[in-house]
């Protein structure tokens, strides 16, 4: 269409930069200002580039002229003819309203219906998972395995759980 391959490549690079900037700056702002944690990065990965794409497509459609398409009338290419760009912006606003509204509703609902972890255990898996007592010694276990494997030819990497258990049992004696 009017954008062309070079324009599409440029728009994709801008969207990638926008997504990266969102991860670096927007997430912290949203969390600090609104208290919302976007743990999966949905806003940055899908939202911001999607908004950019929607605006760009509305602009491309809005500036389209019959002579850009070999004399084919724009009204026959786009369902709403000359109003297509405006309708795409309205659709973007409706989409944003639905996404923000449903996200806020679900966030409110889940925060009031389900008990989350106490603030003492935020980002701490031990409340939900069994964590081995020697988890913090993993680096030492790997080093011990590596030194024992270099002295005997029967052991080799990759490290197996049974081999780590053997090393731990030996260290406990």
Secondary structure as UniProt FT lines:
FT   HELIX           4..21
FT   HELIX           22..26
FT   HELIX           27..34
FT   TURN            39..40
FT   HELIX           43..47
FT   HELIX           48..62
FT   HELIX           66..69
FT   TURN            70..71
FT   HELIX           74..77
FT   TURN            79..80
FT   HELIX           81..83
FT   HELIX           84..113
FT   HELIX           119..121
FT   TURN            122..123
FT   HELIX           125..127
FT   TURN            133..134
FT   HELIX           135..137
FT   HELIX           138..151
FT   TURN            153..154
FT   HELIX           161..172
//
